[in-house]
Amino acid sequence: MINKSEILQTIEMIDQQHLDIRTITMGISLRDCADPDVEKSCRKVYEKIVSKANMLVKTGEDIEKEFGIPIVNKRISVTPVSLVAESSKTISYVPFAEAMDKAAKEVGVNFIGGFSALVHKGFTVGDRILIDSIPEALAVTERVCSSVNVATTRAGINMDAVKLMGDIILKGAEKTKDAGGMACAKLVVFANAVEDNPFMAGAFHGVGEPECVINVGVSGPGVVHTALKSCAGAPFDIVAETIKKTAFRITRMGQLVAREASRRLDVPFGVVDLSLAPTPAIGDSVADILEELGLESVGTHGTTAALALLNDAVKKGGVMASGHVGGLSGAFIPVSEDAGMIKAVKRGALSIEKLEAMTCVCSVGLDMIAVPGDTPGSTIAAIIADEAAIGIVNNKTTAVRIIPVPGKTVGDSVDFGGLLGTATVMPVNAFSSRAFIERGGRIPAPLNALRN
Amino acid sequence: MRAIVTVIGKDKVGIIAYVCSILAKNGVNVLDISQTVLQEYFTMIMLVDASGCSLPFTDLSALLKEEGLRESLSVRIMREDIFEAMHRI
């Protein structure tokens, strides 16, 4: 039998250290919903999502009660909409976003991802329409999330798409200026996007995925932080070992929930995403872990090394605990969603430049960063280009989720509410990147793409 | 289905009887029980078999929570699998 201290330890992890399943995400293929008639196609999209996911929230809640583990979010990802909508004769894909939003509300999920296009090598007609529809789509819907993949290691960087996304992000912010540029908090620009990511806003159901699938994202920065308190002053070998053991436990729980959800919904299990995803709640912060390792503030020298160790140890600990590991798997560093990161920005310890360095060793990229509303589109595009370059050269996923907050300037605060948190506007480099971005074309795939 | 019931709260007379009577009324069999009082705080852990329970598991869980709160106790029931998964390879 399980001994008493193990039982109490688990309960303490849940009660005091915010251990939870961050998300159960159902991936749904919409490839059979294409139709030349927009209305018909949107109806098929709505009906398919509702019919597949109508039991998702109830099942999640049941598992939550039976196992006593909080499951914070139930979400849906769908086939990139550019692929589905392309057959329809129309100049705007906003109705598809509205159909997704309506379906999300009907089944009770808080986000639905997949208003997406994959344009790392170039645009199809549908890709262009989708990207042009993004600002409007995110402004008129509440729960729809969008992503655009602009680069891969194999294809290089589509700089035309990078340039375009700089402008689209500005337009999205402008359209939602009363909500602090909220549309941009639901838009991710990727390099090397993964097909089975359960985390928002970047989740979509990739073309190599089955008809329907369950992916689970685990979390638990608070648990790792607490475990590390017991090895104060210890050498890094012991730190790494402690993180590995903790990540193993967290992931085992995720695997159990994933298997159970998959069985009850009669939908195949896809992957467990081993990510340390912070929330704005106190004690649920990745920054706190880095500071526990001995940094006075996250952002100071040593932060990149600390994050590299954390990211690696989380993966090593988690990988044995789950049958299939996938998604983004690593440590997330979303600035506004992490109380410790925001504190570091406020005290002037954390800059965009340092965050960029950190993205070389963490699981994703520049995430939930607020910048002044008058930042030029070319500067945003150049930030995306830098991140994409890091991604393709290092064979990793990188992303940019940046919010140029209309009417706000450096040091101002903006509240996005809920899990998205509160951001302090950070300065960007004042020198222009315009002539660089204006060139357009493609940055060729790096040499390490030629691996055959 | 085997589950773990934990009861945490300030110590007083009759906690075990109170919790066990709720379990008995609903057809839940207690298999193992252990309890301690640490600095006035009462902690009890029970291994139970809920397969004969007249209520669905989620209702049982809600009932225990509610009845526990009535006596200022934190009572929860969780399926045993979760502890197995986290602490055993």
Interface residues (C-beta under 8 A of the other chain):
Chain A: M1 I2 K4 E6 I7 L8 T10 I11 D62 K65 E66 F67 G68 I69 R249 R252 M253 Q255 L256
Chain B: I4 T6 D32 S34 T43 I45 L47 F57 T58 S61 A62 R76 I77 M78 R79 E80 D81 I82 F83 E84 A85 M86 H87 R88
